Amino acid sequence: MMEREDQNPFVFTGEVVEILSDQSSVRVCVKYKPGIIMMEIPTNDNYELGDEILISGKLNCEKIENIDYLSTNNKSELL
């Protein structure tokens, strides 16, 4: 079966832990054993602290610390 090119392999459920002062983005905490991933997400929606949101798409990281193993969609990689 051919995979669609626009299919994105990363899907996370995260909790809004901070709404940035300009309200154009939120900081989201994704619990991912054995740790957490913090993401800053641009948004036009009116999220409140504690809201759960679904995040999907390609993962482009500017800063990665203390990650040596990542598992997603039944595929695992050593970083």
N, C-alpha and C positions, 0 to 999 in steps of 0.2 A: 504494500500500500504506500503510495507517495504521500509525503507529509506536505502540508501547505506551508509556503514560505512565510506567510504572515502569522503563523501560529507562534505564540510566545510561551516559553517553557516555564516561566516563573509565575506562581500564583500564591499570594500570601493573604492571610486574614490578620489585620492589625487593629490596635486600639489607639484612638487619638489621645495623646498624652500632653500635647501642648498646641495652642493656637498662636501662631506668631503675630506680632503686634500689628502688622499691616493687613492681617486677615486674608492674605492672598495665598497662604500655604499653612499646612499643619504638620506637626511632627508626630509620627506614628511609631509605635513600639510593636514589633512582631516577635512573638515568643517562638524560638526555634531551638530545640534541644541541641546542645547543652547550654545555650545562651540566648541572647536577644539580638535583634537587628533593629537599629533606629533609622528611620527614613524620613526625609523631609519631602512632602508631597505638595506641589502646587494645586490649588483648588479654587473654584468659584462657588462651591457649595457651602452651606452654613452648618458645619459640623460643630458638635459640642464635645467637651472632654468626656471620655469614656465611650464615645461612639465606636462601634466596630465597622471597619470598612474592608472591602475586598480590593486587593492590589494585584494587578496582573500586568505583564509586559516584559520587556527586555531589561535586564539588570545591568546598568552601567554605574560603576562605583568610582568615586574620586578618592576615597580614603578607606582602606581596609586594614583593620587591626585585629590580631589574635584569632584569625580564622585559618584553619589548616585543612578543613574537611567540609564539603558541602554536598547535600543530597537533595535531589528534587526529581519528581516524575520518574521514580524508579531508576534513576541514573545517579551515580556517585562519582565524585572526582576529588582527588587530592589537589589542593591548591599550593 
